[in-house]
Structures are given as structure tokens and as C-alpha cells.
Amino acid sequence: MADPDPIRANRPVLALHVPEPPYRPGDAPDFSTIAVPPAGAAPRPDPACEARETFPLVTALVRVLDEAGKAVGPWDPRLDPDTLRTMLKDMKTVRVFDDRMYRAQRQGKTSFYMKCTGEEAIAVAAAFATDRDDIHFPTYRQQGLLVSRGYPLATMMNQIYSNAGDPLKGRQLPIMYSDKAHGFFSISGNLATQYPQAVGWAMASAIKGDSRIAMGWIGDGATAEGDFHCAMTFATVYQAPVILAVVNNQWAISSFSGIAGAEQATFASRAVGYGMAGLRVDGNDALAVYAAVRWAAERARGNKGPTLVEFFTYRAEGHSTSDDPSGYRPRDEATAWPLGDPIARLKAHLVGLGEWDEARDAALDAEIDATVRAAQKESEKVGILPNQGFDNIASMFDDVYAETPWHLAEQRELSLDEAREYLGHEPK
């Protein structure tokens, strides 16, 4: 129907822009439009600088490893070969662990799993760059934090299988780990909640006169949540000693990063509006990740305030075992990603230093495979998810109240009777 108002009738019709990924299944992915600056090109300001001095870095890309695997530029952390080899081992361990747990889910041993293939450098390098008593508020793709901090693989598997060895007693979804001793705050399935939690913890640390800092983690999609902006406000206003990481792996389940605003600006550039320091980092470069997190940690510890760090990477696998990425993106898109494989890049760096070779690499692969297999065997002796029954069903009421209220006590007894009846036993 025509607009009766002649003035409005001459105006252009309003329209909305709905972001669409550039490539769909069947297309040939082409990432030539992504600007990848040379390694070493980004300047490194002093960690104690004013936040505004970092603003050019929110659209740049902090890189250390060049195409030949050589560390170049001012962000080179100059790590010793032993540290580099340990980081490589941890990254490889995470990938093997992921593969075995993925297969375990497909074999029906657990209900759910999420891999971080292609993102291993981010969590592992961040673990090395922060102190052991700093606390992380992670998402479900930072299993590398636990691996690098020495958390037992079998215990991680126990949590995935929800067996009797699960320290969380089956109360969390598989892969939602929690361990205070290893500085790993409980993973939440509600996206972005860990951001204000990280800021609040950091503020409390400062109020107590402590020296520990916090690091909060979210993905690109969760930056569209209100919790992201709440955390950014509090962190900036109170200059909280916190690092806020955005792992931009290009996809939030089946929605590409443009839905969260990536078409308009980098995620790191959101720091500018808040007056916060910001960095955009090659997430597939373990040395760049280490250097950026170390820089931000030094800044936080020096009471210079928070830093927003965007790790630019690619989610090589599906969002989870419940997701089939071939339904919304080209099958070979991951191999076309211009920043390469983080494990291969760190390996090439060590080889270039004369500190690694194919024989040692093959031996390490065999060692890791044996270690992960042994941990899986140990965990599965305790039990897998389908074998869990009603042996200790009343424990679901434990650790909720200091003193169990009467109405929960009644429910507990009813549940026990129902469980026994289900199993063919007479209720007591």
C-alpha cells in the first residue's frame, strides 16, 4: 500500500542488513580478503602506557612467527627451548585428548564433547604466561589451561564420563570442569557470565590487597551478550586487574562472527569505546599469544588496568559433538585458513632453532598417545556414563544446603523409594 504522505513517499524504503557468511557448503573458501600483516610489524608499547597508546593495535595483528617459523619483531618473548618444547607437548596432548574423547562420545561412552582443534595455542600459551595462582574464568575450549597446569587427564575424563571419580559428582555437563587448586573456575553453560565474574574476582583481589589477577574468557558470539558490556564497564571504571580474552574463532555454533558485529569492526576495537587497553593477536601463533598475555598480565599487576585481547583464530571442528559444520560452511574451509595450524607453526619454529627434529617429534607423538590411552583406560575402569545407575542417587541432595530443609528431605526419601522400585527392589 502506497504511503499517503507525499513527503515520506519520496524517501527510500528502509531495510535491515542481515549478516551472511561469505561462503556456504559447496563454495570454494577464499580468505584473501583477510589482511594478515607481516610478523613483527606491530609495535609493542610499554605495559604501563596509557590505554590510548594501544588503540592502533586493536585493528592490527600482533604476530611473532613468520612464514618460515622464525620469531621476529618486538613482541618476541624469547622463550627458552625447554619451555617451547613443553608448550608443544601440551598443545599436542590437548589435540590427542580431544580426538580420543570425541571418539568416546561417538562410541556412546559419554553424552557430549567439545573440541578446541586449531585453538590449542591460545589456552596453553596463556597458562604459561600467567602465574600459577592467577585464576581463569574459562569457556569450554580452554582445556589447555588444565593440561598445562598439570591437572590429571584421568580426572578430566572422569568428569566427562560422570563416573564415581568425577570430582563434580555428575552435576555438570561433560567438559564443564572446575578446580580451584588449578585456578580454573567452574565453567558455565550460560554464555558470557564468566566475564563479570572474572572482573568481580579481580576487584575483590585488589580490595583485599592481594597480588593475584584474573583472566576471563568468551567467544566472539558471546560479545553480543549484555554480560560482556557489564564486565567492560566495571573493569574500566574501577581499573580492575583483569585480562579479558575474546577467542574469535569465526563461528558461534552455526552463526558466523558477523552476527556479533565482526563485519563492522574487530572485537578488540570495542576496548576503544570504554577507554580500555586492547590488543588483537594471531591466535595460531603460540609466541604471540604468550607475549600478549604476559604484557596484559604485567599491566594488570602494575595497577594499570584491564586489557581486552582478541585472539584471531579458526574453529577447525564443529561447535560440539551435537553440531555438523558441513551444514553451514564449506568442508575444506579450515584448511584454507591463512594463519595455519598452531602446532605445526610451533614445531617449525623449534626445528628452525635446531632444537627439534622429525625423530623427536614422532617419539613425542607416541609418548602422548600412550599417556592419553593409559589415562582413558584408568578412567573407564571407574566407569562410563551409560553404566551409571542409582547406587548413590541420594548424593544429588548433598552440598546444596548446610542443613537439608524438610521438604528436600522428603523428596530425597521419595526418590530413594522410587529408585529402588525402578530397580525391582522393595522400598524400605
N, C-alpha and C positions, 0 to 999 in steps of 0.2 A: 504494500500500500504506500502510495506516494506521501511524503511529508507535506501537510497543508501549509506549513510556514515557508514562504519563498526564500527566506534567508538561509534557513537550515537545509533546504532542498538543494542549494548550490554547494554545500560543503561536502567534502569527501566522506564516504561511508567509513565508519570506524571499524577496525579489525584488530584482532589479537594475534600475537606471534606465538606459535606453539613449537618449542624446540624439537627438532628431529635429528637423530644421529645421522652423520653423513653417509654411513654405509649400513646396508641391511643384508640378511642372508642372500648369498648369490652374487653380491657385489665384490669387486676387487678393491680391498682397502688400500688407501694411499695417504700416508701420513706426511707427505712432502710439505703440507701447509703448516706443520708444527715447526716453529722456529727453535732450532737446537744450537745455541751459541757454542763457540769453541770452549773446550775445557780450560779452566784457568782465567777466563775472561772477566768473571765477576769480581769486583773489588771486595776486600774484607775490611770493614770498618772495625774500630776498636769496640770490644764488647761493652765498654762504658759510654759509648756515644749516645747522643740524643736520638730518640726514636726516628725522627725525620730523616736522619742520615741513612737509614736503611730503606727508605721508601723506593729508591731506584731498584732495589733488589727484589721487590715483590713482583716485578714483571720480568726480571732477568731469570737466570737459572744457574744456581751455584753448582759447578761441576769441577771435579778434580781429575778423574781418569779420562785420558784422551782415547782416541780410537785404537791406539797401539797398546793401551793398558798402562801408559806412563802417567805418574802423578805429577801434575803441573799446577802452577799458579799459587796465589796467596792463601787459598783455603787448604792446601796440602797439610794434613795433620802430622805427617812424618812419623807414622806408626812403625814400631819395630817389627821385624819379620815374624817373631813368635806370636805377637798379637794378631797380625794379619792371618796367620795360619789358623789360629784359634777361631777367628771370625769366620773364615772359610769353612772350617769344620762345623761350626754351629749352624751356618746357613744350609749346608748340605744335610745336616741332621734334621733340620726343620722340614726340608723338602721330602726326605725319605719317610719321616714320621707322618707327614701329610698323606703321602701316597699309600702307606700301609693302613692308615685309619680310614681313608676313602674306600679302599677295598674292603675293609672290615664292615663298613656300613653297607656296601653293596652285597656283602655276604650275609646280611641280616644280623650281625653281631651287635649293632647299635642302631639307633633311630636316625641319627643326624650327624653331619660333619661339615666343617667349613675349612677350605684350604687357603693358603696365602701364596700360592705359586707365583713367582715373579716379583714378590714383595719382600722376600726374606731379608734383604739388606737393611730394610728400614728398622724393624724391631731389634734385630741383632746388633746393628751398629749403635742404635740408641741405648741399648743395655750397656754397651762398653763405654759410651760417652757420659753416662750418668753414674752417680755414686751408688753403691750397693744399698744404702739406706734411704735413697730417694724413692718416692712412691709413684707408681704409674697407675693411671686410670684408663685401662685399655678397652679396645673393642675386641671382636672375635678373631682378628687376624694378627694379633701381636703375640702368638705363641712363642716367637723367637725370644721374647723377654724372659720367659721362664726357662727356656733351653739354655740361654747364655748365662743365666744366674744359677744354673745347676739344679734346677728342680727335677726330681726323678721322672724319667719318661714313663715308668710303670704306673706312677701315681697319676700322671696325666691321663693315661689310658684307663685307669680305674674310674676316673671321673667320667670319661666318655662312655664306658660300659655301665655306669651307675651300679657297680657291684659293691660288695662289703668293704672293699678297700677305698671307696670313694670318700675323701675327707669331707665332702659336702653332703654326704648321705642321700644322694639321689635327688636333692632338692633343686638342682639347677639343670637346665638343658645340657646335653653333651657339648663340650668345648667351652662352657662358661666357667672357667677356672676361678679360683680365689686362693690367695696365700699371702697373708700379712708378712710372714718372715722373709718372703722373697720380693716384697714391695709391689705386689700385684693385687690391686683392689678388685673386688668381685665384679665380673662382667655383667652388664645389664642388657637385657633384650630390648629395653626401651631406648631407642637411639638418641644420642646426644646428652643423656642425663649425666654421663661421666664428666662432661666439661665443667658445669658449675660445681660438681663435687670436687674436681681437681683444684679449682680456684678456691673453693672454701677451705680445703685442706691446707693449701699453701698459705692462705690468710691466717689460719689457726697456727701454723708453724711459725709465722712471723710474730703473731701475738704472744706466743709462748717464748719467744727469743731463741727458737731452735735454729739449726743451720740446714735442715733438710728442705729440698724443693720438691715440687710435684710436676708431673707431665701428664696432660690429658690428651686423649686420642679420639678422633672421629674420622669418618669417611667423608667424601665430597658431598654425598646426598644429605648427610645429617647437618651440613651447614645451613640448610633451609629450615631447620628446627628453631623454635624460639629459645631453647636452652643455649644454643650457640651464642646468640646475641646477648643473653643474660650474662653468660660467663665472660664474654668480651668486655662488657660494661664494668662488671665488678673488678676484673683483672686490671683494667686500665685505671679506673678511678682510684683504687687502693694500691696500685703498683705491686700486685701480688707476685711472689717469687714462683712463677709457674711457666712452663713451656706448653703451648697449645698446638698440637700437631693435627694437620688435616692430611690424611692419606688420600690423595686424588688419584684413584686407580681407574678413572674414566667411566665407571659404571656403579650405580646403586641398584642392586638386583637387576631388573631389566630396563631401568631408566638411565640414560646416559647423562653425563655430568652437566650438560646444558640445561636440564630441568632444574638444577640447583643454581644456575647462574653462570656457568663456565663460558658461555658464549659472549657474555658482556665484559668479564674481567677475570683475572686469575683469582683463586681463592685467597692467596697471600695478600692480595691488594685490599682485602677487607680490613686489614690492620690499619690502613691509612686513615679511614674514617674514624677510627677510635683513638688515633694518636699512639698506636702501639707499634713496637718494632716488628718487622716482618721479613721473612726470607722465603724464597721459592727455590727448591732444591731438587736435583736429579735423584729421584728415589731409587734408581737402579745402580747408583754409584755408592758403594759402601763407605768409601773415604769421605765423600761429600756429605753423606748423612751424618757420619761421626763428627766431622768438623762443624757442621751447622748446629747439631745438638749440643756439642761441647761449648760452642760460642754462646748459645742461648742459656745454657746452664751457668756459665761464668757470669753472664749478665744478671741472671736471677739471683745468684748468690752474692753478687755485689750490690744488691738493692737498687738495681737499675730498671726493674720492672719486668713485665711479661714479654714473650715473643711468640708470634704466630708463625708457624713453619708449615708450608705446603710441600709435601713430598709428591713430586710428579712421577707417576708410575703407571702400571697397567695390570689389571686383574686378569691373569692368563687363563684362569679356570672359571667355572661357574660361581655364582654367588654362594651356593651351598650345594649339598647333595640333592636338594629339592629343586634345583634350577638347571635348565638346559639352555646354555647361552647360544646354541646354534639356532634357536628360535628367534633371536633378535639381533644377531651380529654375524658377520662372516666367520666361517670356521677357522680361517688362517689369519685372522686379524692380529692375534698375539705375536705371531712370528714376524709380522710386518712392523711391529712397534719399534721406533727408531732408537730407543735408548738401550736396547739389547737385554740380555739376561744378566742379572746381578751376580750370580755365581760364576758364570763364565768370565765376566769382566774382572772380578777379584782374582780369579785363578790366573788370568792373563797377566795381571799386574805382578803377582808373585813370580810367575815364570820369567817375566821381563827383568825382575830383580835378581834372577839366578837363585831364588830361594824355593823353587818348586819345579816339579817335572811330572811327566805323564806316569812314571812308575809310582811315585809317591801319591799321586792323585788316585790312581787305581787302588792302591793299598788302603788309602783313606776311605774310599767308597766301600770297599769290602768290610773294613772295620765298622763303619757306621751302619751298614746293612745288618751286620751280625749283632751289633748293640741294640738296634731297634727291634730286631726279631726276638732277641732274648727278653727285652722288656715286654713285648707283646705276649710272649709265652708265659712270662711270670704273671702278667695281669690276667690273662684268660684262665689261668689256674684258679684264680679267685672267683671268676665268673663273667659271663657276658650278659647283656641286657635281657635277651629273651628268657634266660634261666632264672631271673629274679622273681621270687614268689612272695609269699605272705609270712615269711619266717619272723620278721621283726616289724610288722606293719604298724605297731603302736608307736614306733620311733618318729613317725611323721608329726606327732604332737610334741616332741621334745624340742628344747631350745627356742621355744616361742614365747613362753611366759616363765618368769621365775617361779611362780606358783600357778599351776594349771587351774583355770576357772572351772566352776562346777559344770557349766554347760558343755565345755570341751571334754571334761572327764566323762560325761555321759556319752558323748559322741565317740570317744575312744573305746569305751566298753562295747558300744553297739557295733563299731567297726570290727572289733575283735570277734564278736559273735558271728557277724556276717561273713567274715573271712573263714572262720572255722566251718561254717555251714557250706560255704562255697567249696571248700576242700574236702567235704564229706565227713567232717568231724562234728560231734555233738558239742554245742556251746556249753561252757562250764557255768 
